[in-house]
């Protein structure tokens, strides 16, 4: 699946490995780097840990079992790179942590732990069995891992209400369900006009669709983003301005409980793997990771959309809002709800009924979405292929365990170019620091302006 989903793992017998120290540790992040000597996986740990490493075939995987270890809150699996097509986590035994690297071919692993004060980095070199010993690895691209092509981002657009549910009704008897459908169609038209996106209309007629089915339709379409379109209502007829909502933590928790209570949902969550009673904790951890990552993306996209809507005039609130909307509860599709204005306000009812106004509002929403994906595009997409090319640079936020040399290898840029672009005096970088990564002129050649 293309969605940002964390999958469950199968359990296997432990084989030989390496040990270093027995001390409680947290896995804070995993970085994948493709360099001249092959693919490297760097695990950022809060402390050194005993570990075992082994490989499995059919399909090819590398397994790291870390003793007395847990996964840190906010952990995000990295994007595919080099020989690694995916990273998954699990719990083989109480108190232990398992990290599984899905591989494109068989490998001979070499591993070591490097101390960094109280923290540590577990570095695993993945040497492909397809390469003669001593021969430098041929650099693999994301295309090697996820296949050729530059797929379009799928934007699911949900027109609120419909059919027997008219939604709010304006002073001149305009129905919210009609306003939202017209807005959704215009939004879809502009999304489809973008070379890197395609729209999926959850409803394209005056039909009633239950709330849970709306986000399920977006999941079935493998949407990268879900946008629910509404027109607000208030007793105060002077209330005005657009709003952007994301899911509240309470809404996420209630949906997590519903998914975990449903064995079919739980299996879908973890990629079709059957979860028995012993795996309830694993399912809960996987769902929590998936939801946290999804909600972070939702927040970031919603911020971009709200900023773009502010360009049209005053918004109802200065910041994104959080609410327990059922349609926003998908655990693996970033979602937002846009209140395009107050249909109960006579002036806004008139504007929302105007195709030209709806066109301008759709332009603002699409530009916000475009701004986000221009910098945070999923691998293998049209936007990812052109990421950072318009300005001749891209941005990189330093994660735990990353060094300047690893960042340079990851982006295929010389270290001195990164130093010069950021006026760095040495090779020290700080966690959270935003670096400008220069784009080589050859990368820019031949791309449309």
Secondary structure, DSSP 8 states (H G I E B T S, - for coil): --S--------------B------EEEEEEEEEEETTEEEEEEEESS---EEEEEETTTTEEEEEETTEEE-TT------BTTEEEEEEE-SSTT-EEEEEEESS-EEEEEEEEEETTEEEEEEEEEETTS-TT-------HHHHH-SS-B-EEEEEEE--BTTB---B-TT--BHHHHHHHHHHHHHHHHHHSTTEEEEES--SS----HHHHHHHHHHTT-SEEEEEEEE--SSTT----EEEEE-HHHHHHHHHHHHH-HHHHHHHTTT----GGGHHHHHHHHHHHHHHHHHHHHHHHHHHHHHHHTTS--SSSS-EEE--GGG--SSS-EEEEEEEETTSHHHHHHHT-HHHHHHHHHHHHHHHHHHHHHS--TTBHHHHTTTTTTTEEEEE--TT--HHHHHHHHT--HHHHHHHHT-SSS---TT-EEEEE--HHHHTT---
